[in-house]
Each structure stands twice: as C-alpha cells, then as structure tokens.
C-alpha cells in the first residue's frame, strides 16, 4: 500500500485529509469547524492472510448522468443522488464501488462534530486492497455544502475509496480540491445520528489491514452500512 506525504492545507483542509482516519459525532451549528481536513491516512501493508482480489478495471463503462444509491444503515436508509457532470471521475469510481458491493458491512469510522461523517474502508481488507488504485482529481465545480458527498484524499490525485458526507457547509474545502459528486436527498437525519462516541480513536492503518475484525473487537458500537445498492 502506498505511503503518503501530507500536503500543506488550511486547518479545515488538513482535518479532512488526516480525518479520513478517525471519528467523532454529529454537528451542532454553534460549534467551530475542526482543525483538519478529510484525508486518507498513510496506509499500512495488509496482512499476508488478506489475499488481494483481482485488480479492478480502469473503467467499467460510463456511469449514468444521474443515479441514486441507497445505503441501508444501522441508523436507517440514506439516499445519495449522484451527478456525473459535477465530478465525472468521482461519480464513475463511486458507481464501480457500489456495483462491486464494496460498502456492504463497512463502518462509519470517523465522525467529526459539525464537520463530516467519513467511511469507505471495506469490511474485508482484501476488498480495500483491490480498490487501492487512485483516480485523478476532478475540477471542483460544486460546493461542499451540507449533505454533499465527496472523496477524501491523501493529497493531489490520490482518491481511492474513502468518502465523507458534509454535516455542515464546508465551503473552505472547495479551494483545496475536494470535489463533491452528489448529495444526500433522503436520510440526512440518519447521517446526523451516526454513532460518534469513539472520537478519533479508530486507526486507519489497522482498519485497512484487518477490516471489521479490528473494528468489531475494539469499537463495537460503530454504525455501519448493511448494503449499498443503485436504485435508479
């Protein structure tokens, strides 16, 4: 797995980048924005026993211009509407991940109050490894508003599978290369109530190498995605 050098960003930007590694709780409008950005942490090599699956195709065909994904979660259903013209490469990768059942069983491992809910490390570490192939950045043409969904990064052109849902208006992320590709159209209340009691404790490297084995043993109260399916 790759080791990542962290790039200089504003306080909120660093949280989203470094934040791809931890979690906390639903936002309260009175709170200040956190000091980092949604970011993927440097990854550790997966254990030997986690045999990688076949390398995914570079593209699996164009995603629809618009489509919806239903996340059946332990907090209720969340519907995300994706617009390919907002961020074509991000919309395509998300479509491929859902088609591959990538998110089924995945935990919401990082929830930062009044900022983001982050997820996208698979239940099975072999699945995470399979999709550890970065896509290039999309131009940012939509703002990181409340309810928008965006890929976390580990720097320029490093998007793989980690995502975050904005739980407040995070417009400061727009200038830092975070390109929303869709938005929550139903179930935002469920997003806001995802368990955040473990703070920033879950370790991304351990999740990457051990999957749900690590999380269920150490953070059993984390909410998770039962299934993610394309519904339109």
Secondary structure, DSSP 8 states (H G I E B T S, - for coil): ----------HHHHHHHHGGG-------TTS---SS--B--------TTS-------S--S---SEEEEEEEETTEEEEEEEETTT-HHHHHHHHHHHHTTTTTT-B--EEETTTEEEE---SSHHHHHHT---B------S---TTEEEE-BSSTT-B-S-EEEESS--GGGGGGT----EEEEE-HHHHHTS--TTTT-S-HHHHHHHTHHHHHHH-TT--BEEEEEE--
